[in-house]
Amino acid sequence: MEYHRRKFKFLHYAGGSYIVGASQLIIDGHIKAKQGTVARINPHSLLLDDGTELPADEIIWATGSTSMLDMTRKIMATYSANQLKEVWGLDEEGELR
């Protein structure tokens, strides 16, 4: 029983909002992502340095994160987490894994 609770907890935290349907919202066009440099934040929009003004109800700043293994170590035994490989990041040559 404890294993199943741990597994769910790991999926809940490491899996992010994709578990609750964000992928489908992205596919359906209800959530949009835009890469760019912010020039100014207005009360109801975001102005990018290329002149694009994006109307926004909410702004989510995806500015960085830690290794998924950090959270895995908190949820699972450290020994078990240490058996896993990184799932994201750069290799020794600077290429995405």
Secondary structure, DSSP 8 states (H G I E B T S, - for coil): -HHHHHHHHHHHHHSGGGGGTHHHHHHTTSS------EEEEETTEEEETTS-EEE-S----------HHHHHHHHS-HHHHHTS--SSSB-TTS-B-
